[in-house]
Amino acid sequence: MSNQENFDPILKELQQKYKAIDQDTHTHLEGLLYSKPITYWDYIQTDALLNLQIQRTTLPDEMVFIAYHQINELIFKMILWEIQQVAENEKLDAVYFENKLMRISRYFDMLTTSFDIMREGMAVEQYMKFRHTLTPASGFQSAQYRMIEFASTELINLIDFRFRATIDRDTPFEHAFEHLYWQAAGKDYNTGKKSTLLVNFEKRYKGDFIRFMQTYNTKNLWSRFKELPAEDQKDENLIKAMRHYDYTVNITWVMAHYNAARHYIESGTGDGEATGGSDWKKYMHPKYQRRIFFPELWSKEELENWGQNV
């Protein structure tokens, strides 16, 4: 065999690989004789992916709405994948941290600009018809987005401003969960009654959320940042990346979402309410809940004016 000398080093490496996991190299090589060549459509699972868009109506633009939100969820998955690598990195430094943050920010930049698809890519009349088949579902119920928030900052920064003084690190996660900022979108704090939107969401995901909150309690992005050496915490590029991520997620992306929602909800062809029945303006606009992942990296003036000028 003319390429024998090229194969020998590879075979030795394969033997070392399989020996390390107590596997027989010959068996694995023999398996290659019968395996099929990979194709793009098999690798990406194209057929399965393109069969996930199931409309509830006959209105054509509902397909845009479904596919768009599924794409968002895929991007959220990519964001969580990048955050996980920061959370679990045992040799974290400023350069690696910055690189991952900018990757994540680019995903959110894509999400932000993609709202043009929603705002300009669907006929208002069609949306205002098929939206009634979605009640009481809502984009509010994106579990992955909630996980991104939990993985980005300390839990106190996600607590409703009205209750932050009563919650600290010794507070049970169950209690903290009941006072997260987004509870205000579907809960009457005077009576404790929750909307169907919130009841359904918690029935499906509350257990997952509590476990995720516990997991990321000490390895969220802000916690990992504080573990860095003092010199790395002063790295200008890293601080810039942290601030960029914070602003992109909590103002730029949120406002793009807000404006897209307003385009349809305030079109004059519906009842002016979100599909889940939430007070969508006070829930979504950053000037109300003032969601900030890294408040220590912003000046007092910046914090006081958060979301005011957008």
C-alpha angles and dihedrals in degrees: 000000000000093000095046092113089055093049098049097072091046092050090051091051090049091051090051091048095052095039089057090059095038094251132140111247094204092057093052093047091049089053089061089065090067103033120107122242111258119251130197094245093050094046095048093036088229097172093052092045094051092050095059096082104093115172123212093201140033093246109119097216091060085077089060090050095050097044092045093055092045089054089051091054091051090052090048087054090053090050092051089048091057094045090051090057091055092045094053101037109120094194100043118171137171096262095052092043093051092047092054094045092053090049089054092046090053089055089053090046087057091048090050097052091041091070087082085073089059097039098043102018101068131059110244092222092055095047093049088056103044093040088074089065089057098059123150092016119094142174083248085080096069102130093189092058090053089051090052088056093048090049094048105055147009113286094245089068090061095050119107108264091237092065106033094102091061097049130073140151091289092057112111112252091236091059093045090050091058090057101046113134094248092058085079089070092067111012135083103214091197095058101018090230115148128207122245087251091061096037092055092045094052094043089059103036114016094097091049091048095051091051091046091049089053092048095051097037091102103020105048117126094268093047091050090048091055090051092060119102113273091252092055091048088059094049105129095211093050093048090049090051092048092051092044091053092047094050094042094053100036102037115011098042094036092052092049088054091045093051093047091051092047091051090064105026093050094041091110093240098094142037096277094245132117117249091252092050095243127147086254098183096056091039097049108033110091094219091070106048093018096208107200123170099193108026092164090067094059130076122246090253092050091051093048092051096042109148094351098115102046 
